[in-house]
Amino acid sequence: MLAYKPVFDKEMYRCLVNGKFLFKSFHLSGILIFKELPDGSTRCVFQNEMGFTFFDFSWDKSDAFLVLKIIPQLDKPALIKTLQKDLQLLLMKQLPAGQEKIAVGKEGTVHRFPLEKGFADYLVNDTGLSKIYVVGKKKVATISLGPKADKTDMPDSVFVQHHTANFSIQLNKIAAHAE
């Protein structure tokens, strides 16, 4: 499964976050930037179009997670943990490789990894890595991945649907040559 782990220097995505909490709807939009640094760490920064930073997360070379900056409205432990898990699954960080289980089904090959609560299923079919399911007692989230030029590239698009938390994240890759 680690053959599909993304390898990149810098990737940028147009990011849309939509959700509901109680009787309120919310919407955030901006640019999500992933960057591998020379020291082996990874940064993930979400900014609006004017450069205001919503959050700045980091993983060191041993994949330890750190919140470098977050706005007070997002500084909720449950939300941070959810975003951390989503991003780690996308980047394939902290997957216990020795505990991977593989099953072949109609839709393709499923690579299952245990999580703190539940497990993550990575679905690989003829087109490559296409979905990631996060499952606890029931399905918690589905991460749909768009096409990739190569199996270690970041996908052209990502859609994260949280089934229990009532929010979604849509990512569309910004071409490296775009200004």
N, C-alpha and C positions, 0 to 999 in steps of 0.2 A: 504494500500500500504506500510505503514511503516513496515509491517511484513517482507518485503523483504530487509530492510535496512541492509547493510553489518555490521557484527560484527567481529572484528579481533584484534589481537595484532600487528602482522607484516605480510605483504604479499610482495612478490617480484615477479616481472615480467620481462621477457626478452622483451624489447621494441624496435620496429622498427618504425621510422617515415619517410615517403616518401612524396615528394610533388614537385610542380612546381610553380615558380613565374616568370612571364614574360617568358624569354627564358632560365631560369636556372632551373635545377633540383637539389633537395637536398635530403640528406639521413642522418639520425642520428640513431645510435643504442647504446644500453646500457641496464642498469638495472633501472627499475622504482620501487621504494620502498614506500610502504604505512606503516605508523606506528602510532598507537594510543599511546599517552603518558599518564603517570599517572595523569597529571593535567587535562585530558579530551580533550586536543588538538590533532589534527591530522596533521601529516607531510607527504608530498609527495616530494620525491627527485628523480631526474633523473640524473644518472651518466653514463659515458661511462665505458667500461670494465677496464680502467686504474684508475678509481676513480675520474676523472675530472667531476665536477658538472655542468650540463647544467642549472638546476634550482632547487630551494628548496622552496616549498610553504608550508604554514601552515594555519590551521583553528583553532581558539581558541574554548573553550568549548561552546561558543554561536554561533559558525560557522562563525565568522568574518574572512575574508580572508586576508592574508598577504604574500607578496613576501619577503622572507628572502634573497634569492640570485638568480641572473639570469645573464647569460653571455650577453655581449653587443649585440651580433647578434640576440638574442631572445627578447631583452628588448624593445619590441614594444607594445604599449597599446592594439592594436587590437588582437595581438597574445596572450598576457597575459590573456585578457578577454575570448578569445576562449578556451584556455587551462583550465582556471578556471571553465568555464561553463561545459566543458567535464568532468572534474574530479568531480565537485560537483554533476552532474547528476549521474555519476557512483557510488559515495559514498552516494547519496541521501541526500545531505546537502542543506539547505535553501529552501526546498520544502514547500510551504504554505498549510499545511494539511487541513485547514478549507476551502480551495478553490478547493479541488479535485473534479473532475467530473468523473463519471464512465459510460462506455458504453460497451455493449456486442456485438461482431461481429463474423464473420466467423473465423477469426484467433485467437480469444480469447477475453479476457477482457482488455479494454484500460482504464488506469488511467491517466487523463489529469490534468496537473498543469500549471497555468499561469507563464510565465517568463516575464522579463522586456520588451522584444519584442517577441511576439508570445507565444508559449506554448511547453511543453514537454509531450509526450505521452509514457507511460510505458506499453508495451504489455506483458500480462501474459497469458500463455496458459497451456496445459497439462504438459509441461515440466518445468513450472515455469516462472520466469521473463526472457524473451528471447530477447527483443529489446527495445531500447529507440529512439524515433524520436524527433528531434528538428525541429519545424516548425515555420516559420515567415509567410511572404506572400507566400512562397513556402517551400519545404523541404530543410532545411539547413544542417542537419547532421543525420546520422543513426548510432546508436551504437548497434552492434550485440554482444550478450553475450553468451558465451559457457556454458556448463553444470556446475552445482554446486552440491556439495555433500549434502548441506542443503540449504534451502531458504535464510538463513542469511549469508552464506559463500560468499566470493568473487568468481567470476566466474573463471573457468580454463583458459578461453581465452576471449579477448575483441577485437573487430575490430571497429574502429571509422572511418567512411567515411564522410569527409566534402564535400558536393556537391557544395558549392559556393566558398570555400577557396582553393580548389585544393590540399588538403593534407590528408593523412590517418595515423592512429596510430594503430599498431598491438601489442597486449600484449598477452604473453603466460606465465602462472604461472610457477614459479620455485618451485619445491617441497621443503618442509621445510627440508627434510633430505639430499637434494643435497649439495655437498661441492664445 
